[in-house]
């Protein structure tokens, strides 16, 4: 049975993991936050409308996520991701 209502997922990923974004992998980069949303393209349009600092536009990654990277006003890297829609024949 699917879970109803908002969900929260927290991931702690090593700096040297192959899925860690380059800006967060550098020693001075510190950590980064990941938010999984239903559709990253909607979040991307909202971020652009707010003139957010976009480090990486939505990009499909090998592990089935579409990710964009932002920098918040305090300098923290924020990863906003959603599952890549499956193509059907």
Number of C-alpha atoms within 10 A of each C-alpha: 3 4 6 6 5 5 8 7 7 9 9 9 12 12 19 12 9 10 13 16 18 11 16 19 18 13 9 8 14 13 18 22 15 17 15 18 15 11 16 24 19 10 17 20 11 12 14 12 9 9 9 14 15 17 14 13 15 20 15 16 13 9 9 13 18 22 25 23 23 21 16 12 9 6 12 15 23 19 22 22 25 20 17 18 11 7 5 4 3
